[in-house]
Amino acid sequence: MTIEQYTPEKLDQFTLRLFDVAADIRDLAKSARDANFNGIPIHDKKALLWVESLEIWVKKSQANYEIALKERK
């Protein structure tokens, strides 16, 4: 596993990419709601695993940041 250095700007770019994905999902939900569509067949297993992994990655990144801040002092 490669460790990348993330600047605040790179974190912002990553966040905006996630927001774009979330906005697409919200658009899909709104469209389905407006069409009174009760269910969309979606294979979600991988997406849910990715989200879970992303949540873990964020927690680890926060912990690494806190450690780096303490070491800096």
ABEGO torsion letter per residue (X at the ends): XBBBBBBAAAAAAAAAAAAAAAAAAAAAAAAAAAAGBABBBBBAAAAAAAAAAAAAAAAAAAAAAAAAAAAAX
